Every structure is written in structure tokens, then in C-alpha cells.
Amino acid sequence: MERKASAVWKGGLKDGKGTVSSGSGVLSSTPYSFATRFENQPGTNPEELIAAAHAACFSMALSAQLGTAGFSPKSIETQAALTMEKQDAGWTITTIRLDVSAQVPGADQAAFDKAANAAKEGCPVSRVLKAKIVMNAKLESKAA
């Protein structure tokens, strides 16, 4: 399985602007900038998209874990709060806090906690920073 997305950035870091698009078309030339990323100006940014992906992935992983344990969740609501801090090596995602609320008929707290912990560890987005990164970078000589 492969999923695709793309980004285009034009200009310098602080005065430039970019767009991000997803293969599905859900994001289509969606703008982002230094201000939307670091100055809380309205608009999206990479970290917000990571938080959204984590909330969605975790909710599905928890549903799967509960299903394996014999429970059928009525609803799972997950809020993901990503914290990014300036460190010696540069801006770093230091924490993603998942706040989860679920309605799971028949489940007790112990069963829910076991499923939630397994989902937190097993969710592909939770494991993303352990992924192998492969890059093919080329410099084009034509001027834009």
C-alpha cells in the first residue's frame, strides 16, 4: 500500500508560501506558510496534519484492538495535541498527547486500558518516527 502527497514551496522561509496536496484530493493546493506554522495564523501546517493523522489512526487502531477483544465500540473520539519545541538540533516534535473518550458496551476499564495501550503502541502513525526514510533528491538546473 502506498499513499501520496505533495508540497510546493516558493520563496524564503519567512516570506515564502507553499501549498500541500494529497493523492485523494482531500487536500488540493491547500496553502501553508511560516505564519500558519510558527505564528498561529489561521491555516494548516505539517504538525497539525500529523496530529490529525495520529488521532484518526489511533481511533481506528483502538477499534481494531477492542474488536479483537470481543467488543464493538459505539464511538471513539480522539483529540491529538502535538507539542513542538525549539531544541539545540532545531524544532522537534517532543510530545503528542492523545485524549480519548470512547463508548464501548460491555467493556470494563481494564479491558479498555489494555486495548488503548496496544493501539497506542501499534498505530502506524505512533510508529512513524521509527520508519526507515529513503530519499531521492535531485537539483534541477532550470530557473523557476
N, C-alpha and C positions, 0 to 999 in steps of 0.2 A: 504494500500500500504506500502510495506517495501523495502528499498534499503539497500544493504550490502556492506561493505568494510572491509578490514583487514590490520593490520600492524604488522610487526615483527621487533623488535629491539634487537641487540646483542652488548653487551659491555657497557662501561660507557658513560656518557653524551657526553663528548668531543671527545673520541676516538672511540666510537661505530658507528655502521652503521645500517640502517634499510631499509626495503622495504615496500611499500604500494601497495595494490591491490584492485580492485573494482570488485563487483559481475558481472558486464557486461564484464569484461576482458579488458576494455579500459586501465586501469592501471593494469599491471601484473608484480609483483615484481619490481616495479619502485623504484630505490634507492633514499634515502634521508639521510642526516647526519646533525651534528651540523653545519658544514661549509656551507651546502646549505641553512640552516635555518637562521643562525646568521652572517655569514661572506660573503654573496653574491657570494659564489662559484656556478658555474653553476649546475643546478639540481633543483628538485622540493622541496617543503616544505608544511606543513599543511596550512600556511597562504595564499600561492599562490593558493592552491586548493580552499580555502574558497573564495578568490577574484574571481576566475574563475566561481565558482558555483553561486556567487552573480550576476555577470554580465549576465550569461546565464538565471538565474531565473528571474531577473528583466526584461530582454528583452522580455521574454515570458509573464510576468505579464503585461507589458505595452501593448503588442499586444492584450491581452485579454481585458484590460481596454478600449483601442481605439475601439476595435470591439464592445464592449457593447455600446459605444457612437456613433456607426454607421460609424466608419472609418476603412479603410483597409490599414494598413501601407505597404508601398513598401519596406522599410528597417528600421531596428533599430540596431544601433551599440552602444554597451555599454562597456566602459572601467571602471574597478573597481580597485581602488588603496587603498590597506589596509595599515594602519599605526599601528605598534605595538611599544609600549613604555615600558621601564622598570619603574615600579612604586613600591611603598612600598610593595604591595602584590605580586609582581613578574611581569613577562612580561604579558602585557594586550593589547588586540586589542582595540585601542581607537577610531579609525575612519575608515570608509570605504567610500571613495568618489566615486560616480558614475558619470561619464561623458558620457552623452547620446547624440547621434545625430540620428535623425530619419527623414525619408521622409514619410509624411502622406498626401496624396492628399485630399484636401478639408478641412483639419483641420486648425483652427486658433490657435494662441499662447495660448489663454485662455483654449480652449478645450484640447490642448496638455498638458499644465501645470496641469490641473485637473486630466487627466489620468496618468501622470507621478507621481504626488504626491500619488494618490491612489495605483499605482503599487509599489512605494517605501514602503508604509505602509503595503501593502497586500502580497508582495512577501514572500513566506515561508522562504527563506534564510534571508531576512530582519528581520524576527521574530525569527530566530533560537535561539538567546540568551535568549529568554523568554520561551523556551521549558522546559518541565519537564525532568529531567535527572534521569534515572533509571540505577542502576549498579548492576551487579552480579560479584563479584570478588573472585577468589579463588587462593590460593597459592599452587602450585604443589610442592611436595617434591622431585621429581626426579631431578637429576643434568643434565644439558644440555651438 
